[in-house]
Amino acid sequence: MILVLGGHGFVGSNVCKLLDRKGAPYVAPTKAELDLENLDATFGAFQSIKPEKVINCAAFVGGIRYGTTRPIELFDKNMRMTLNILRAADAAKVRRLVNPIANCAYPARAELFREEEFWDGPLHESVMVYGFARKAFWVGSWAYNRQHGLDVINLILSNMYGPADHFHPERSHALGALVKKMFDAKQSGAAEVPVWGSGRPVREWLYVEDGAEALVRGLDCPPEIDPVNVGVASGLSIGDLAAKIADAVGYKGRLAFDPSQPDGAPFKTVEGSKGERLLGWTPQISLDTGIARTVEWYAENRMNLA
């Protein structure tokens, strides 16, 4: 039995859809059914379900604004979940735990993220708290593996995007925020769309179905305690991303970059050759295809979004 934590969220729901297509048995408790911040509840769920394998999609996360305005919640909630999940998985003798780590766990000065440089400097201040919490999951994984033999695969993933992503200004990442801004501006006839920052930072994006595929493949890949990148070593600037989204939406107005707003780290691209070897696979969905699918979903569902 596979236990999917956070299985009703953005990433987790795509993992569950993929497991459904593969006919793999799994359970995915809702947040109301399983509070991962509560140690007793987490232990109880693991002991009751007795999962053979676990995919962890549970996280408390938001975009750059969220990270700078709510660092306490990001630290407290994610660290509690990290400790509780590792303790419960160890006690339940889980055979394999698959865990995603956001690429913001890499040092701020890195341009192309390579696993051997994971510890080569401090994190960027804009993502320090969340990046540290995700990095701490790897440290905990190493400790439980070293002392008790817990088998954990930590996959480092780029920012995921796609249908049913967060589009709220406070919770969304740049891509989701820009889809909403462009589409809403086109509908209202606005002459310009504000874009945070200078437009120069470079980002690599991972379509959510590719992210789900990587996590599911992690269930059966060879053991590897060190971090594993999943990526294609190719990014584009926020300015170019905004132009792509404007084209996909059909927005013809001006893009108004606002350098008074934070840029975040200057580069986030991922060298993924180790992940390709380990998983026997590399991300398949192009950015143009992924943006088109995301825009189409937003157009059809935006009136139902909070």
ZASEMI-49119 format. One record per residue (C-alpha): residue in three letters; z, x, y; residue number from 1. Coordinates in steps of 0.5 Angstrom, whole numbers, plus 500, padded with zeros to 3 digits. Layout:
N
 code  up east north pos
  ALA   Z    X     Y NUM
...
! end
This chain:
306
 code  up east north pos
  MET 500  500   500   1
  ILE 498  502   507   2
  LEU 503  501   513   3
  VAL 499  501   520   4
  LEU 504  501   525   5
  GLY 502  498   532   6
  GLY 496  495   528   7
  HIS 496  489   533   8
  GLY 494  494   539   9
  PHE 487  497   541  10
  VAL 487  502   536  11
  GLY 491  499   531  12
  SER 487  493   531  13
  ASN 480  497   530  14
  VAL 484  501   524  15
  CYS 486  494   521  16
  LYS 478  492   521  17
  LEU 476  498   518  18
  LEU 481  497   512  19
  ASP 479  490   511  20
  ARG 472  492   511  21
  LYS 474  498   505  22
  GLY 478  493   502  23
  ALA 484  497   502  24
  PRO 491  494   502  25
  TYR 495  494   508  26
  VAL 501  491   512  27
  ALA 501  491   520  28
  PRO 507  488   522  29
  THR 507  485   529  30
  LYS 512  488   535  31
  ALA 516  482   534  32
  GLU 517  483   527  33
  LEU 518  491   527  34
  ASP 521  494   533  35
  LEU 520  501   532  36
  GLU 525  503   538  37
  ASN 530  500   533  38
  LEU 532  505   528  39
  ASP 535  500   523  40
  ALA 529  496   524  41
  THR 525  501   522  42
  PHE 528  504   516  43
  GLY 529  497   514  44
  ALA 521  496   514  45
  PHE 520  502   511  46
  GLN 525  501   505  47
  SER 522  493   504  48
  ILE 515  495   505  49
  LYS 515  502   501  50
  PRO 508  504   503  51
  GLU 505  510   500  52
  LYS 501  512   506  53
  VAL 502  510   514  54
  ILE 497  510   520  55
  ASN 501  511   526  56
  CYS 498  507   532  57
  ALA 504  505   536  58
  ALA 505  508   543  59
  PHE 507  506   550  60
  VAL 502  509   554  61
  GLY 498  507   560  62
  GLY 493  511   565  63
  ILE 494  516   570  64
  ARG 498  511   575  65
  TYR 502  509   570  66
  GLY 504  516   568  67
  THR 506  518   575  68
  THR 510  511   576  69
  ARG 514  510   570  70
  PRO 515  517   567  71
  ILE 522  514   564  72
  GLU 519  509   560  73
  LEU 514  513   557  74
  PHE 519  519   555  75
  ASP 524  514   552  76
  LYS 520  509   548  77
  ASN 515  514   545  78
  MET 521  519   543  79
  ARG 525  514   540  80
  MET 519  511   536  81
  THR 517  518   534  82
  LEU 524  520   531  83
  ASN 525  513   528  84
  ILE 518  514   525  85
  LEU 519  521   522  86
  ARG 526  519   519  87
  ALA 524  513   516  88
  ALA 517  516   513  89
  ASP 522  521   510  90
  ALA 527  517   507  91
  ALA 522  512   504  92
  LYS 518  518   501  93
  VAL 511  516   504  94
  ARG 506  521   501  95
  ARG 502  521   507  96
  LEU 503  520   515  97
  VAL 497  520   519  98
  ASN 498  520   527  99
  PRO 494  521   533 100
  ILE 496  526   539 101
  ALA 492  525   545 102
  ASN 489  531   548 103
  CYS 493  531   554 104
  ALA 498  535   550 105
  TYR 494  541   551 106
  PRO 495  546   557 107
  ALA 493  544   564 108
  ARG 489  550   564 109
  ALA 485  549   558 110
  GLU 477  547   559 111
  LEU 475  546   552 112
  PHE 481  544   547 113
  ARG 482  549   541 114
  GLU 487  548   536 115
  GLU 489  555   537 116
  GLU 491  554   544 117
  PHE 495  548   543 118
  TRP 501  552   546 119
  ASP 498  557   551 120
  GLY 501  554   557 121
  PRO 504  548   561 122
  LEU 502  541   561 123
  HIS 498  538   567 124
  GLU 504  534   571 125
  SER 500  528   571 126
  VAL 501  527   564 127
  MET 507  532   562 128
  VAL 511  526   560 129
  TYR 506  523   555 130
  GLY 503  529   553 131
  PHE 510  532   551 132
  ALA 512  526   547 133
  ARG 506  526   543 134
  LYS 506  534   542 135
  ALA 514  533   540 136
  PHE 511  528   534 137
  TRP 507  535   531 138
  VAL 514  539   532 139
  GLY 518  533   528 140
  SER 512  533   523 141
  TRP 512  541   522 142
  ALA 520  540   522 143
  TYR 520  535   516 144
  ASN 514  538   513 145
  ARG 518  545   513 146
  GLN 525  542   510 147
  HIS 523  536   506 148
  GLY 515  537   505 149
  LEU 513  531   509 150
  ASP 506  530   509 151
  VAL 503  529   516 152
  ILE 496  529   519 153
  ASN 496  530   526 154
  LEU 489  528   529 155
  ILE 488  530   536 156
  LEU 483  525   539 157
  SER 480  524   546 158
  ASN 481  518   550 159
  MET 479  512   546 160
  TYR 475  506   550 161
  GLY 471  500   547 162
  PRO 472  493   547 163
  ALA 479  490   548 164
  ASP 481  496   551 165
  HIS 486  496   557 166
  PHE 483  493   563 167
  HIS 489  492   568 168
  PRO 489  497   573 169
  GLU 496  500   572 170
  ARG 495  501   564 171
  SER 487  503   564 172
  HIS 484  509   563 173
  ALA 479  511   568 174
  LEU 473  508   563 175
  GLY 476  501   563 176
  ALA 478  501   570 177
  LEU 471  503   572 178
  VAL 468  498   568 179
  LYS 473  492   571 180
  LYS 471  495   578 181
  MET 464  495   577 182
  PHE 463  488   574 183
  ASP 468  485   579 184
  ALA 464  488   585 185
  LYS 457  486   582 186
  GLN 460  479   581 187
  SER 463  479   588 188
  GLY 457  482   592 189
  ALA 462  488   594 190
  ALA 458  493   598 191
  GLU 462  499   595 192
  VAL 467  501   589 193
  PRO 473  505   590 194
  VAL 473  511   585 195
  TRP 480  515   584 196
  GLY 480  522   586 197
  SER 474  527   587 198
  GLY 470  525   581 199
  ARG 469  532   579 200
  PRO 474  532   573 201
  VAL 471  532   566 202
  ARG 473  528   561 203
  GLU 470  527   553 204
  TRP 471  520   551 205
  LEU 472  517   544 206
  TYR 469  510   542 207
  VAL 475  506   539 208
  GLU 471  505   532 209
  ASP 470  513   531 210
  GLY 478  514   533 211
  ALA 479  509   527 212
  GLU 475  512   522 213
  ALA 478  519   524 214
  LEU 485  516   522 215
  VAL 483  512   516 216
  ARG 479  518   513 217
  GLY 486  522   515 218
  LEU 489  518   509 219
  ASP 485  522   504 220
  CYS 483  529   507 221
  PRO 486  535   504 222
  PRO 493  537   507 223
  GLU 494  540   514 224
  ILE 500  541   518 225
  ASP 497  544   524 226
  PRO 494  540   529 227
  VAL 487  538   528 228
  ASN 482  536   533 229
  VAL 477  530   533 230
  GLY 471  531   538 231
  VAL 464  533   540 232
  ALA 466  539   545 233
  SER 462  535   550 234
  GLY 464  531   557 235
  LEU 462  529   563 236
  SER 465  528   570 237
  ILE 468  522   573 238
  GLY 463  522   578 239
  ASP 457  522   573 240
  LEU 461  517   568 241
  ALA 462  512   574 242
  ALA 454  512   575 243
  LYS 453  511   568 244
  ILE 458  505   568 245
  ALA 454  502   574 246
  ASP 448  503   571 247
  ALA 450  499   565 248
  VAL 453  493   569 249
  GLY 447  493   574 250
  TYR 451  495   580 251
  LYS 447  497   586 252
  GLY 453  499   591 253
  ARG 456  505   593 254
  LEU 461  509   589 255
  ALA 467  511   594 256
  PHE 470  517   592 257
  ASP 478  517   594 258
  PRO 480  524   594 259
  SER 487  522   596 260
  GLN 488  519   589 261
  PRO 490  524   584 262
  ASP 484  527   579 263
  GLY 489  529   574 264
  ALA 487  535   569 265
  PRO 480  538   571 266
  PHE 478  539   564 267
  LYS 479  535   557 268
  THR 474  536   552 269
  VAL 475  537   545 270
  GLU 472  543   540 271
  GLY 472  539   534 272
  SER 469  543   528 273
  LYS 476  544   524 274
  GLY 476  536   524 275
  GLU 469  536   522 276
  ARG 471  540   516 277
  LEU 477  537   514 278
  LEU 475  530   515 279
  GLY 467  531   513 280
  TRP 465  527   519 281
  THR 464  527   526 282
  PRO 464  522   531 283
  GLN 458  518   531 284
  ILE 458  513   537 285
  SER 454  516   543 286
  LEU 457  514   550 287
  ASP 451  510   552 288
  THR 452  506   546 289
  GLY 459  505   547 290
  ILE 459  504   554 291
  ALA 454  498   553 292
  ARG 458  495   548 293
  THR 464  495   552 294
  VAL 461  492   558 295
  GLU 458  487   554 296
  TRP 465  485   551 297
  TYR 468  485   558 298
  ALA 463  480   561 299
  GLU 464  475   555 300
  ASN 472  476   555 301
  ARG 474  478   562 302
  MET 476  471   564 303
  ASN 481  471   559 304
  LEU 484  477   560 305
  ALA 491  478   564 306
! end
